[in-house]
Amino acid sequence: MAEELGLAVPHDPAVGLRQNGERRNGDRRAANRGTRDRRKSERRKARLRSLIFSALAFVAPHQLRTHPMPFFASPKLVTNVGPQVSTTIDRFDALPPQHAYDALIREAADKYRLSANLIKSVMHTESNFNAMAVSPVGAMGLMQLMPSIAKAYGVDDPFDPRQNVMAGAQMLKELMTMHRGNLPLVLASYNAGAGNVARYRGVPPFRETRNYVKRVSSLYHAANND
């Protein structure tokens, strides 16, 4: 009717219809812009952070998750922190091997009523104070106990210094009683066995045993004269 009256009729597009050249949001999202999508990148980073935090929470020790350290807490909440003590180690001096087992030797000497110098002299000759020493014939530890001897004296671990020394001291005590304090026979029995001493009615004619008796006796007498 407007056209019949000679009026200009505007040709506005209908609402919801797309005209040539017009874009919608869907087109903008689907179109290749030639650059990275910022929102997708941020979402990926957020998911990655969430995975990392979940993993840390899973592997972290329970006590760290449930008992935070004081410096993470509010100062008002930390009320039971006691006095703090700090120490500084300026130097570390290792004991020389010949003194590393002095306390253990004195304990064994007191228990079995032996001379500490005797136990130490035997230990020095047998293993040179090496708790992990093993001889070619299988003797073990500080006092060089054979497997059968270790078993007889109830030693579970022949490389444990305390068990080894206590067993060796007990053996020396029994030999002292057997030979009525005769030191050469005691030492010969410790080295070659009481059976060989009985067979030869004295120190056996073995070079190793004779050198052993001399060596231990020399260390023992030198220690007594210090």
PyMOL commands that place a pseudoatom at each C-alpha (Angstrom):
pseudoatom trace, name=CA, resn=MET, resi=1, chain=A, elem=C, hetatm=0, pos=[0.000, 0.000, 0.000]
pseudoatom trace, name=CA, resn=ALA, resi=2, chain=A, elem=C, hetatm=0, pos=[2.870, 2.325, 0.718]
pseudoatom trace, name=CA, resn=GLU, resi=3, chain=A, elem=C, hetatm=0, pos=[4.188, 1.674, -2.751]
pseudoatom trace, name=CA, resn=GLU, resi=4, chain=A, elem=C, hetatm=0, pos=[0.793, 2.523, -4.212]
pseudoatom trace, name=CA, resn=LEU, resi=5, chain=A, elem=C, hetatm=0, pos=[0.882, 5.902, -2.437]
pseudoatom trace, name=CA, resn=GLY, resi=6, chain=A, elem=C, hetatm=0, pos=[4.347, 6.563, -3.863]
pseudoatom trace, name=CA, resn=LEU, resi=7, chain=A, elem=C, hetatm=0, pos=[6.156, 6.230, -0.516]
pseudoatom trace, name=CA, resn=ALA, resi=8, chain=A, elem=C, hetatm=0, pos=[9.585, 4.731, -0.265]
pseudoatom trace, name=CA, resn=VAL, resi=9, chain=A, elem=C, hetatm=0, pos=[9.574, 1.397, 1.426]
pseudoatom trace, name=CA, resn=PRO, resi=10, chain=A, elem=C, hetatm=0, pos=[12.729, 0.611, 3.482]
pseudoatom trace, name=CA, resn=HIS, resi=11, chain=A, elem=C, hetatm=0, pos=[14.111, -2.815, 2.767]
pseudoatom trace, name=CA, resn=ASP, resi=12, chain=A, elem=C, hetatm=0, pos=[15.364, -3.645, 6.293]
pseudoatom trace, name=CA, resn=PRO, resi=13, chain=A, elem=C, hetatm=0, pos=[16.390, -7.243, 6.821]
pseudoatom trace, name=CA, resn=ALA, resi=14, chain=A, elem=C, hetatm=0, pos=[14.093, -9.404, 8.796]
pseudoatom trace, name=CA, resn=VAL, resi=15, chain=A, elem=C, hetatm=0, pos=[15.109, -10.084, 12.351]
pseudoatom trace, name=CA, resn=GLY, resi=16, chain=A, elem=C, hetatm=0, pos=[17.111, -13.319, 12.680]
pseudoatom trace, name=CA, resn=LEU, resi=17, chain=A, elem=C, hetatm=0, pos=[18.000, -13.492, 9.010]
pseudoatom trace, name=CA, resn=ARG, resi=18, chain=A, elem=C, hetatm=0, pos=[21.604, -13.127, 7.909]
pseudoatom trace, name=CA, resn=GLN, resi=19, chain=A, elem=C, hetatm=0, pos=[22.421, -10.895, 4.994]
pseudoatom trace, name=CA, resn=ASN, resi=20, chain=A, elem=C, hetatm=0, pos=[25.418, -11.068, 2.735]
pseudoatom trace, name=CA, resn=GLY, resi=21, chain=A, elem=C, hetatm=0, pos=[28.674, -10.324, 4.494]
pseudoatom trace, name=CA, resn=GLU, resi=22, chain=A, elem=C, hetatm=0, pos=[27.203, -10.537, 8.029]
pseudoatom trace, name=CA, resn=ARG, resi=23, chain=A, elem=C, hetatm=0, pos=[28.808, -12.983, 10.534]
pseudoatom trace, name=CA, resn=ARG, resi=24, chain=A, elem=C, hetatm=0, pos=[27.457, -14.621, 13.622]
pseudoatom trace, name=CA, resn=ASN, resi=25, chain=A, elem=C, hetatm=0, pos=[29.199, -15.776, 16.793]
pseudoatom trace, name=CA, resn=GLY, resi=26, chain=A, elem=C, hetatm=0, pos=[29.316, -19.383, 15.608]
pseudoatom trace, name=CA, resn=ASP, resi=27, chain=A, elem=C, hetatm=0, pos=[31.136, -18.317, 12.498]
pseudoatom trace, name=CA, resn=ARG, resi=28, chain=A, elem=C, hetatm=0, pos=[33.666, -16.397, 14.527]
pseudoatom trace, name=CA, resn=ARG, resi=29, chain=A, elem=C, hetatm=0, pos=[34.348, -19.402, 16.763]
pseudoatom trace, name=CA, resn=ALA, resi=30, chain=A, elem=C, hetatm=0, pos=[34.640, -21.817, 13.850]
pseudoatom trace, name=CA, resn=ALA, resi=31, chain=A, elem=C, hetatm=0, pos=[36.702, -19.601, 11.603]
pseudoatom trace, name=CA, resn=ASN, resi=32, chain=A, elem=C, hetatm=0, pos=[40.486, -20.096, 11.439]
pseudoatom trace, name=CA, resn=ARG, resi=33, chain=A, elem=C, hetatm=0, pos=[41.970, -16.831, 12.716]
pseudoatom trace, name=CA, resn=GLY, resi=34, chain=A, elem=C, hetatm=0, pos=[45.580, -17.785, 12.114]
pseudoatom trace, name=CA, resn=THR, resi=35, chain=A, elem=C, hetatm=0, pos=[46.427, -17.319, 15.830]
pseudoatom trace, name=CA, resn=ARG, resi=36, chain=A, elem=C, hetatm=0, pos=[46.033, -19.441, 19.004]
pseudoatom trace, name=CA, resn=ASP, resi=37, chain=A, elem=C, hetatm=0, pos=[42.657, -19.395, 20.690]
pseudoatom trace, name=CA, resn=ARG, resi=38, chain=A, elem=C, hetatm=0, pos=[43.350, -17.581, 23.976]
pseudoatom trace, name=CA, resn=ARG, resi=39, chain=A, elem=C, hetatm=0, pos=[40.407, -19.057, 25.853]
pseudoatom trace, name=CA, resn=LYS, resi=40, chain=A, elem=C, hetatm=0, pos=[41.197, -22.639, 24.826]
pseudoatom trace, name=CA, resn=SER, resi=41, chain=A, elem=C, hetatm=0, pos=[44.812, -22.135, 25.859]
pseudoatom trace, name=CA, resn=GLU, resi=42, chain=A, elem=C, hetatm=0, pos=[43.762, -20.833, 29.284]
pseudoatom trace, name=CA, resn=ARG, resi=43, chain=A, elem=C, hetatm=0, pos=[41.396, -23.753, 29.781]
pseudoatom trace, name=CA, resn=ARG, resi=44, chain=A, elem=C, hetatm=0, pos=[44.177, -26.233, 28.940]
pseudoatom trace, name=CA, resn=LYS, resi=45, chain=A, elem=C, hetatm=0, pos=[46.521, -24.529, 31.399]
pseudoatom trace, name=CA, resn=ALA, resi=46, chain=A, elem=C, hetatm=0, pos=[43.873, -24.624, 34.117]
pseudoatom trace, name=CA, resn=ARG, resi=47, chain=A, elem=C, hetatm=0, pos=[43.314, -28.360, 33.563]
pseudoatom trace, name=CA, resn=LEU, resi=48, chain=A, elem=C, hetatm=0, pos=[47.079, -28.958, 33.671]
pseudoatom trace, name=CA, resn=ARG, resi=49, chain=A, elem=C, hetatm=0, pos=[47.447, -27.069, 36.962]
pseudoatom trace, name=CA, resn=SER, resi=50, chain=A, elem=C, hetatm=0, pos=[44.582, -29.060, 38.428]
pseudoatom trace, name=CA, resn=LEU, resi=51, chain=A, elem=C, hetatm=0, pos=[46.258, -32.345, 37.443]
pseudoatom trace, name=CA, resn=ILE, resi=52, chain=A, elem=C, hetatm=0, pos=[49.588, -31.236, 38.918]
pseudoatom trace, name=CA, resn=PHE, resi=53, chain=A, elem=C, hetatm=0, pos=[48.038, -30.193, 42.241]
pseudoatom trace, name=CA, resn=SER, resi=54, chain=A, elem=C, hetatm=0, pos=[46.062, -33.450, 42.422]
pseudoatom trace, name=CA, resn=ALA, resi=55, chain=A, elem=C, hetatm=0, pos=[49.223, -35.452, 41.834]
pseudoatom trace, name=CA, resn=LEU, resi=56, chain=A, elem=C, hetatm=0, pos=[51.128, -33.541, 44.512]
pseudoatom trace, name=CA, resn=ALA, resi=57, chain=A, elem=C, hetatm=0, pos=[48.339, -34.049, 47.017]
pseudoatom trace, name=CA, resn=PHE, resi=58, chain=A, elem=C, hetatm=0, pos=[48.367, -37.784, 46.256]
pseudoatom trace, name=CA, resn=VAL, resi=59, chain=A, elem=C, hetatm=0, pos=[52.101, -38.371, 46.629]
pseudoatom trace, name=CA, resn=ALA, resi=60, chain=A, elem=C, hetatm=0, pos=[52.794, -35.941, 49.486]
pseudoatom trace, name=CA, resn=PRO, resi=61, chain=A, elem=C, hetatm=0, pos=[53.419, -37.553, 52.900]
pseudoatom trace, name=CA, resn=HIS, resi=62, chain=A, elem=C, hetatm=0, pos=[50.323, -37.712, 55.033]
pseudoatom trace, name=CA, resn=GLN, resi=63, chain=A, elem=C, hetatm=0, pos=[51.859, -35.682, 57.834]
pseudoatom trace, name=CA, resn=LEU, resi=64, chain=A, elem=C, hetatm=0, pos=[52.701, -32.853, 55.459]
pseudoatom trace, name=CA, resn=ARG, resi=65, chain=A, elem=C, hetatm=0, pos=[49.122, -32.647, 54.277]
pseudoatom trace, name=CA, resn=THR, resi=66, chain=A, elem=C, hetatm=0, pos=[47.495, -32.798, 57.681]
pseudoatom trace, name=CA, resn=HIS, resi=67, chain=A, elem=C, hetatm=0, pos=[50.059, -30.950, 59.808]
pseudoatom trace, name=CA, resn=PRO, resi=68, chain=A, elem=C, hetatm=0, pos=[51.291, -27.828, 58.038]
pseudoatom trace, name=CA, resn=MET, resi=69, chain=A, elem=C, hetatm=0, pos=[54.583, -26.321, 59.128]
pseudoatom trace, name=CA, resn=PRO, resi=70, chain=A, elem=C, hetatm=0, pos=[54.341, -23.329, 61.508]
pseudoatom trace, name=CA, resn=PHE, resi=71, chain=A, elem=C, hetatm=0, pos=[55.539, -20.838, 58.904]
pseudoatom trace, name=CA, resn=PHE, resi=72, chain=A, elem=C, hetatm=0, pos=[52.438, -21.617, 56.793]
pseudoatom trace, name=CA, resn=ALA, resi=73, chain=A, elem=C, hetatm=0, pos=[50.091, -20.813, 59.667]
pseudoatom trace, name=CA, resn=SER, resi=74, chain=A, elem=C, hetatm=0, pos=[48.870, -17.505, 60.937]
pseudoatom trace, name=CA, resn=PRO, resi=75, chain=A, elem=C, hetatm=0, pos=[51.072, -16.109, 63.762]
pseudoatom trace, name=CA, resn=LYS, resi=76, chain=A, elem=C, hetatm=0, pos=[47.973, -15.842, 65.938]
pseudoatom trace, name=CA, resn=LEU, resi=77, chain=A, elem=C, hetatm=0, pos=[47.354, -19.588, 65.635]
pseudoatom trace, name=CA, resn=VAL, resi=78, chain=A, elem=C, hetatm=0, pos=[50.880, -20.667, 66.567]
pseudoatom trace, name=CA, resn=THR, resi=79, chain=A, elem=C, hetatm=0, pos=[50.844, -20.603, 70.346]
pseudoatom trace, name=CA, resn=ASN, resi=80, chain=A, elem=C, hetatm=0, pos=[52.633, -23.823, 71.369]
pseudoatom trace, name=CA, resn=VAL, resi=81, chain=A, elem=C, hetatm=0, pos=[56.054, -23.304, 69.809]
pseudoatom trace, name=CA, resn=GLY, resi=82, chain=A, elem=C, hetatm=0, pos=[58.658, -23.853, 72.526]
pseudoatom trace, name=CA, resn=PRO, resi=83, chain=A, elem=C, hetatm=0, pos=[62.195, -22.514, 72.827]
pseudoatom trace, name=CA, resn=GLN, resi=84, chain=A, elem=C, hetatm=0, pos=[64.334, -23.023, 69.745]
pseudoatom trace, name=CA, resn=VAL, resi=85, chain=A, elem=C, hetatm=0, pos=[67.892, -24.345, 70.001]
pseudoatom trace, name=CA, resn=SER, resi=86, chain=A, elem=C, hetatm=0, pos=[70.374, -24.289, 67.147]
pseudoatom trace, name=CA, resn=THR, resi=87, chain=A, elem=C, hetatm=0, pos=[73.736, -26.033, 67.016]
pseudoatom trace, name=CA, resn=THR, resi=88, chain=A, elem=C, hetatm=0, pos=[76.704, -25.763, 64.725]
pseudoatom trace, name=CA, resn=ILE, resi=89, chain=A, elem=C, hetatm=0, pos=[79.163, -28.564, 63.925]
pseudoatom trace, name=CA, resn=ASP, resi=90, chain=A, elem=C, hetatm=0, pos=[82.525, -26.955, 63.336]
pseudoatom trace, name=CA, resn=ARG, resi=91, chain=A, elem=C, hetatm=0, pos=[84.491, -30.180, 62.898]
pseudoatom trace, name=CA, resn=PHE, resi=92, chain=A, elem=C, hetatm=0, pos=[84.119, -33.939, 62.936]
pseudoatom trace, name=CA, resn=ASP, resi=93, chain=A, elem=C, hetatm=0, pos=[86.962, -36.076, 64.281]
pseudoatom trace, name=CA, resn=ALA, resi=94, chain=A, elem=C, hetatm=0, pos=[86.665, -39.794, 63.580]
pseudoatom trace, name=CA, resn=LEU, resi=95, chain=A, elem=C, hetatm=0, pos=[88.027, -42.157, 66.204]
pseudoatom trace, name=CA, resn=PRO, resi=96, chain=A, elem=C, hetatm=0, pos=[91.111, -44.078, 65.078]
pseudoatom trace, name=CA, resn=PRO, resi=97, chain=A, elem=C, hetatm=0, pos=[90.359, -47.804, 64.652]
pseudoatom trace, name=CA, resn=GLN, resi=98, chain=A, elem=C, hetatm=0, pos=[92.447, -48.817, 67.663]
pseudoatom trace, name=CA, resn=HIS, resi=99, chain=A, elem=C, hetatm=0, pos=[90.162, -46.792, 69.952]
pseudoatom trace, name=CA, resn=ALA, resi=100, chain=A, elem=C, hetatm=0, pos=[86.819, -47.222, 68.205]
pseudoatom trace, name=CA, resn=TYR, resi=101, chain=A, elem=C, hetatm=0, pos=[85.818, -50.203, 70.383]
pseudoatom trace, name=CA, resn=ASP, resi=102, chain=A, elem=C, hetatm=0, pos=[87.368, -49.234, 73.720]
pseudoatom trace, name=CA, resn=ALA, resi=103, chain=A, elem=C, hetatm=0, pos=[84.027, -48.926, 75.521]
pseudoatom trace, name=CA, resn=LEU, resi=104, chain=A, elem=C, hetatm=0, pos=[82.865, -52.296, 74.205]
pseudoatom trace, name=CA, resn=ILE, resi=105, chain=A, elem=C, hetatm=0, pos=[86.160, -53.916, 75.208]
pseudoatom trace, name=CA, resn=ARG, resi=106, chain=A, elem=C, hetatm=0, pos=[85.864, -52.553, 78.752]
pseudoatom trace, name=CA, resn=GLU, resi=107, chain=A, elem=C, hetatm=0, pos=[82.299, -53.861, 78.971]
pseudoatom trace, name=CA, resn=ALA, resi=108, chain=A, elem=C, hetatm=0, pos=[83.375, -57.351, 77.914]
pseudoatom trace, name=CA, resn=ALA, resi=109, chain=A, elem=C, hetatm=0, pos=[86.379, -57.250, 80.266]
pseudoatom trace, name=CA, resn=ASP, resi=110, chain=A, elem=C, hetatm=0, pos=[84.149, -56.327, 83.218]
pseudoatom trace, name=CA, resn=LYS, resi=111, chain=A, elem=C, hetatm=0, pos=[81.584, -58.984, 82.364]
pseudoatom trace, name=CA, resn=TYR, resi=112, chain=A, elem=C, hetatm=0, pos=[84.063, -61.855, 82.043]
pseudoatom trace, name=CA, resn=ARG, resi=113, chain=A, elem=C, hetatm=0, pos=[86.703, -60.575, 84.472]
pseudoatom trace, name=CA, resn=LEU, resi=114, chain=A, elem=C, hetatm=0, pos=[89.427, -60.367, 81.898]
pseudoatom trace, name=CA, resn=SER, resi=115, chain=A, elem=C, hetatm=0, pos=[92.113, -57.832, 81.139]
pseudoatom trace, name=CA, resn=ALA, resi=116, chain=A, elem=C, hetatm=0, pos=[90.876, -55.256, 78.631]
pseudoatom trace, name=CA, resn=ASN, resi=117, chain=A, elem=C, hetatm=0, pos=[94.421, -55.137, 77.268]
pseudoatom trace, name=CA, resn=LEU, resi=118, chain=A, elem=C, hetatm=0, pos=[94.278, -58.870, 76.529]
pseudoatom trace, name=CA, resn=ILE, resi=119, chain=A, elem=C, hetatm=0, pos=[91.001, -58.580, 74.589]
pseudoatom trace, name=CA, resn=LYS, resi=120, chain=A, elem=C, hetatm=0, pos=[92.316, -55.582, 72.682]
pseudoatom trace, name=CA, resn=SER, resi=121, chain=A, elem=C, hetatm=0, pos=[95.607, -57.316, 71.855]
pseudoatom trace, name=CA, resn=VAL, resi=122, chain=A, elem=C, hetatm=0, pos=[93.778, -60.365, 70.494]
pseudoatom trace, name=CA, resn=MET, resi=123, chain=A, elem=C, hetatm=0, pos=[91.445, -58.112, 68.479]
pseudoatom trace, name=CA, resn=HIS, resi=124, chain=A, elem=C, hetatm=0, pos=[94.390, -56.157, 67.090]
pseudoatom trace, name=CA, resn=THR, resi=125, chain=A, elem=C, hetatm=0, pos=[96.149, -59.329, 65.946]
pseudoatom trace, name=CA, resn=GLU, resi=126, chain=A, elem=C, hetatm=0, pos=[93.040, -61.069, 64.648]
pseudoatom trace, name=CA, resn=SER, resi=127, chain=A, elem=C, hetatm=0, pos=[91.376, -58.317, 62.570]
pseudoatom trace, name=CA, resn=ASN, resi=128, chain=A, elem=C, hetatm=0, pos=[93.324, -55.082, 63.069]
pseudoatom trace, name=CA, resn=PHE, resi=129, chain=A, elem=C, hetatm=0, pos=[90.046, -53.605, 64.414]
pseudoatom trace, name=CA, resn=ASN, resi=130, chain=A, elem=C, hetatm=0, pos=[88.118, -54.297, 61.200]
pseudoatom trace, name=CA, resn=ALA, resi=131, chain=A, elem=C, hetatm=0, pos=[84.582, -55.383, 62.112]
pseudoatom trace, name=CA, resn=MET, resi=132, chain=A, elem=C, hetatm=0, pos=[83.945, -56.670, 58.575]
pseudoatom trace, name=CA, resn=ALA, resi=133, chain=A, elem=C, hetatm=0, pos=[87.144, -58.721, 58.268]
pseudoatom trace, name=CA, resn=VAL, resi=134, chain=A, elem=C, hetatm=0, pos=[86.865, -62.246, 56.833]
pseudoatom trace, name=CA, resn=SER, resi=135, chain=A, elem=C, hetatm=0, pos=[89.846, -64.610, 56.777]
pseudoatom trace, name=CA, resn=PRO, resi=136, chain=A, elem=C, hetatm=0, pos=[90.609, -67.062, 53.932]
pseudoatom trace, name=CA, resn=VAL, resi=137, chain=A, elem=C, hetatm=0, pos=[89.290, -69.902, 56.110]
pseudoatom trace, name=CA, resn=GLY, resi=138, chain=A, elem=C, hetatm=0, pos=[86.053, -68.074, 56.998]
pseudoatom trace, name=CA, resn=ALA, resi=139, chain=A, elem=C, hetatm=0, pos=[86.778, -66.491, 60.394]
pseudoatom trace, name=CA, resn=MET, resi=140, chain=A, elem=C, hetatm=0, pos=[84.652, -63.352, 60.803]
pseudoatom trace, name=CA, resn=GLY, resi=141, chain=A, elem=C, hetatm=0, pos=[84.605, -60.001, 62.533]
pseudoatom trace, name=CA, resn=LEU, resi=142, chain=A, elem=C, hetatm=0, pos=[86.711, -58.275, 65.155]
pseudoatom trace, name=CA, resn=MET, resi=143, chain=A, elem=C, hetatm=0, pos=[87.651, -61.394, 67.082]
pseudoatom trace, name=CA, resn=GLN, resi=144, chain=A, elem=C, hetatm=0, pos=[87.668, -63.620, 63.968]
pseudoatom trace, name=CA, resn=LEU, resi=145, chain=A, elem=C, hetatm=0, pos=[85.066, -66.153, 65.028]
pseudoatom trace, name=CA, resn=MET, resi=146, chain=A, elem=C, hetatm=0, pos=[84.738, -69.301, 62.957]
pseudoatom trace, name=CA, resn=PRO, resi=147, chain=A, elem=C, hetatm=0, pos=[81.136, -70.129, 61.973]
pseudoatom trace, name=CA, resn=SER, resi=148, chain=A, elem=C, hetatm=0, pos=[80.996, -73.109, 64.347]
pseudoatom trace, name=CA, resn=ILE, resi=149, chain=A, elem=C, hetatm=0, pos=[82.309, -70.986, 67.240]
pseudoatom trace, name=CA, resn=ALA, resi=150, chain=A, elem=C, hetatm=0, pos=[79.842, -68.173, 66.488]
pseudoatom trace, name=CA, resn=LYS, resi=151, chain=A, elem=C, hetatm=0, pos=[76.981, -70.677, 66.504]
pseudoatom trace, name=CA, resn=ALA, resi=152, chain=A, elem=C, hetatm=0, pos=[78.171, -72.293, 69.729]
pseudoatom trace, name=CA, resn=TYR, resi=153, chain=A, elem=C, hetatm=0, pos=[78.192, -68.916, 71.503]
pseudoatom trace, name=CA, resn=GLY, resi=154, chain=A, elem=C, hetatm=0, pos=[74.802, -67.853, 70.163]
pseudoatom trace, name=CA, resn=VAL, resi=155, chain=A, elem=C, hetatm=0, pos=[76.053, -65.170, 67.785]
pseudoatom trace, name=CA, resn=ASP, resi=156, chain=A, elem=C, hetatm=0, pos=[73.339, -64.269, 65.278]
pseudoatom trace, name=CA, resn=ASP, resi=157, chain=A, elem=C, hetatm=0, pos=[75.427, -61.708, 63.396]
pseudoatom trace, name=CA, resn=PRO, resi=158, chain=A, elem=C, hetatm=0, pos=[79.208, -62.209, 63.605]
pseudoatom trace, name=CA, resn=PHE, resi=159, chain=A, elem=C, hetatm=0, pos=[79.719, -58.781, 62.011]
pseudoatom trace, name=CA, resn=ASP, resi=160, chain=A, elem=C, hetatm=0, pos=[77.876, -57.059, 64.831]
pseudoatom trace, name=CA, resn=PRO, resi=161, chain=A, elem=C, hetatm=0, pos=[80.747, -55.703, 66.999]
pseudoatom trace, name=CA, resn=ARG, resi=162, chain=A, elem=C, hetatm=0, pos=[79.038, -56.265, 70.329]
pseudoatom trace, name=CA, resn=GLN, resi=163, chain=A, elem=C, hetatm=0, pos=[78.021, -59.857, 69.653]
pseudoatom trace, name=CA, resn=ASN, resi=164, chain=A, elem=C, hetatm=0, pos=[81.431, -60.659, 68.209]
pseudoatom trace, name=CA, resn=VAL, resi=165, chain=A, elem=C, hetatm=0, pos=[83.471, -59.164, 71.043]
pseudoatom trace, name=CA, resn=MET, resi=166, chain=A, elem=C, hetatm=0, pos=[81.311, -60.659, 73.757]
pseudoatom trace, name=CA, resn=ALA, resi=167, chain=A, elem=C, hetatm=0, pos=[81.638, -64.127, 72.245]
pseudoatom trace, name=CA, resn=GLY, resi=168, chain=A, elem=C, hetatm=0, pos=[85.394, -63.763, 71.796]
pseudoatom trace, name=CA, resn=ALA, resi=169, chain=A, elem=C, hetatm=0, pos=[85.817, -62.571, 75.384]
pseudoatom trace, name=CA, resn=GLN, resi=170, chain=A, elem=C, hetatm=0, pos=[83.726, -65.454, 76.705]
pseudoatom trace, name=CA, resn=MET, resi=171, chain=A, elem=C, hetatm=0, pos=[85.886, -67.898, 74.772]
pseudoatom trace, name=CA, resn=LEU, resi=172, chain=A, elem=C, hetatm=0, pos=[89.067, -66.337, 76.165]
pseudoatom trace, name=CA, resn=LYS, resi=173, chain=A, elem=C, hetatm=0, pos=[87.649, -66.593, 79.687]
pseudoatom trace, name=CA, resn=GLU, resi=174, chain=A, elem=C, hetatm=0, pos=[86.889, -70.292, 79.264]
pseudoatom trace, name=CA, resn=LEU, resi=175, chain=A, elem=C, hetatm=0, pos=[90.382, -70.935, 77.899]
pseudoatom trace, name=CA, resn=MET, resi=176, chain=A, elem=C, hetatm=0, pos=[91.914, -69.020, 80.797]
pseudoatom trace, name=CA, resn=THR, resi=177, chain=A, elem=C, hetatm=0, pos=[90.010, -71.284, 83.182]
pseudoatom trace, name=CA, resn=MET, resi=178, chain=A, elem=C, hetatm=0, pos=[90.978, -74.425, 81.240]
pseudoatom trace, name=CA, resn=HIS, resi=179, chain=A, elem=C, hetatm=0, pos=[94.712, -73.567, 81.178]
pseudoatom trace, name=CA, resn=ARG, resi=180, chain=A, elem=C, hetatm=0, pos=[94.772, -71.993, 84.649]
pseudoatom trace, name=CA, resn=GLY, resi=181, chain=A, elem=C, hetatm=0, pos=[95.902, -68.608, 83.388]
pseudoatom trace, name=CA, resn=ASN, resi=182, chain=A, elem=C, hetatm=0, pos=[98.782, -69.883, 81.218]
pseudoatom trace, name=CA, resn=LEU, resi=183, chain=A, elem=C, hetatm=0, pos=[98.737, -67.138, 78.582]
pseudoatom trace, name=CA, resn=PRO, resi=184, chain=A, elem=C, hetatm=0, pos=[100.743, -68.920, 75.811]
pseudoatom trace, name=CA, resn=LEU, resi=185, chain=A, elem=C, hetatm=0, pos=[98.442, -71.945, 76.017]
pseudoatom trace, name=CA, resn=VAL, resi=186, chain=A, elem=C, hetatm=0, pos=[95.358, -69.706, 76.043]
pseudoatom trace, name=CA, resn=LEU, resi=187, chain=A, elem=C, hetatm=0, pos=[96.502, -67.856, 72.937]
pseudoatom trace, name=CA, resn=ALA, resi=188, chain=A, elem=C, hetatm=0, pos=[97.582, -71.056, 71.185]
pseudoatom trace, name=CA, resn=SER, resi=189, chain=A, elem=C, hetatm=0, pos=[94.166, -72.602, 71.890]
pseudoatom trace, name=CA, resn=TYR, resi=190, chain=A, elem=C, hetatm=0, pos=[92.404, -69.492, 70.588]
pseudoatom trace, name=CA, resn=ASN, resi=191, chain=A, elem=C, hetatm=0, pos=[94.377, -69.691, 67.343]
pseudoatom trace, name=CA, resn=ALA, resi=192, chain=A, elem=C, hetatm=0, pos=[94.805, -73.415, 66.687]
pseudoatom trace, name=CA, resn=GLY, resi=193, chain=A, elem=C, hetatm=0, pos=[92.142, -74.959, 68.886]
pseudoatom trace, name=CA, resn=ALA, resi=194, chain=A, elem=C, hetatm=0, pos=[92.328, -76.539, 72.327]
pseudoatom trace, name=CA, resn=GLY, resi=195, chain=A, elem=C, hetatm=0, pos=[92.470, -79.984, 70.744]
pseudoatom trace, name=CA, resn=ASN, resi=196, chain=A, elem=C, hetatm=0, pos=[95.812, -79.265, 69.075]
pseudoatom trace, name=CA, resn=VAL, resi=197, chain=A, elem=C, hetatm=0, pos=[97.229, -77.827, 72.300]
pseudoatom trace, name=CA, resn=ALA, resi=198, chain=A, elem=C, hetatm=0, pos=[96.194, -80.982, 74.129]
pseudoatom trace, name=CA, resn=ARG, resi=199, chain=A, elem=C, hetatm=0, pos=[97.631, -83.188, 71.387]
pseudoatom trace, name=CA, resn=TYR, resi=200, chain=A, elem=C, hetatm=0, pos=[101.029, -81.480, 71.461]
pseudoatom trace, name=CA, resn=ARG, resi=201, chain=A, elem=C, hetatm=0, pos=[100.878, -80.852, 75.216]
pseudoatom trace, name=CA, resn=GLY, resi=202, chain=A, elem=C, hetatm=0, pos=[101.794, -77.230, 74.680]
pseudoatom trace, name=CA, resn=VAL, resi=203, chain=A, elem=C, hetatm=0, pos=[101.969, -74.662, 71.908]
pseudoatom trace, name=CA, resn=PRO, resi=204, chain=A, elem=C, hetatm=0, pos=[101.660, -76.614, 68.619]
pseudoatom trace, name=CA, resn=PRO, resi=205, chain=A, elem=C, hetatm=0, pos=[104.643, -76.508, 66.239]
pseudoatom trace, name=CA, resn=PHE, resi=206, chain=A, elem=C, hetatm=0, pos=[102.681, -74.495, 63.669]
pseudoatom trace, name=CA, resn=ARG, resi=207, chain=A, elem=C, hetatm=0, pos=[104.506, -71.407, 62.420]
pseudoatom trace, name=CA, resn=GLU, resi=208, chain=A, elem=C, hetatm=0, pos=[101.314, -69.397, 62.279]
pseudoatom trace, name=CA, resn=THR, resi=209, chain=A, elem=C, hetatm=0, pos=[100.335, -70.321, 65.835]
pseudoatom trace, name=CA, resn=ARG, resi=210, chain=A, elem=C, hetatm=0, pos=[103.779, -69.595, 67.273]
pseudoatom trace, name=CA, resn=ASN, resi=211, chain=A, elem=C, hetatm=0, pos=[103.941, -66.229, 65.523]
pseudoatom trace, name=CA, resn=TYR, resi=212, chain=A, elem=C, hetatm=0, pos=[100.427, -65.509, 66.756]
pseudoatom trace, name=CA, resn=VAL, resi=213, chain=A, elem=C, hetatm=0, pos=[101.344, -66.230, 70.376]
pseudoatom trace, name=CA, resn=LYS, resi=214, chain=A, elem=C, hetatm=0, pos=[104.410, -63.983, 70.127]
pseudoatom trace, name=CA, resn=ARG, resi=215, chain=A, elem=C, hetatm=0, pos=[102.494, -61.167, 68.468]
pseudoatom trace, name=CA, resn=VAL, resi=216, chain=A, elem=C, hetatm=0, pos=[99.606, -61.081, 70.943]
pseudoatom trace, name=CA, resn=SER, resi=217, chain=A, elem=C, hetatm=0, pos=[101.924, -61.482, 73.945]
pseudoatom trace, name=CA, resn=SER, resi=218, chain=A, elem=C, hetatm=0, pos=[104.084, -58.587, 72.755]
pseudoatom trace, name=CA, resn=LEU, resi=219, chain=A, elem=C, hetatm=0, pos=[101.096, -56.267, 72.314]
pseudoatom trace, name=CA, resn=TYR, resi=220, chain=A, elem=C, hetatm=0, pos=[99.676, -57.342, 75.667]
pseudoatom trace, name=CA, resn=HIS, resi=221, chain=A, elem=C, hetatm=0, pos=[102.856, -56.723, 77.643]
pseudoatom trace, name=CA, resn=ALA, resi=222, chain=A, elem=C, hetatm=0, pos=[103.454, -53.391, 75.877]
pseudoatom trace, name=CA, resn=ALA, resi=223, chain=A, elem=C, hetatm=0, pos=[99.935, -52.242, 76.757]
pseudoatom trace, name=CA, resn=ASN, resi=224, chain=A, elem=C, hetatm=0, pos=[100.430, -53.241, 80.410]
pseudoatom trace, name=CA, resn=ASN, resi=225, chain=A, elem=C, hetatm=0, pos=[103.653, -51.256, 80.597]
pseudoatom trace, name=CA, resn=ASP, resi=226, chain=A, elem=C, hetatm=0, pos=[102.150, -48.033, 79.204]
for i in range(1, 226): cmd.bond("trace and resi %d" % i, "trace and resi %d" % (i + 1))
show_as sticks, trace
zoom trace
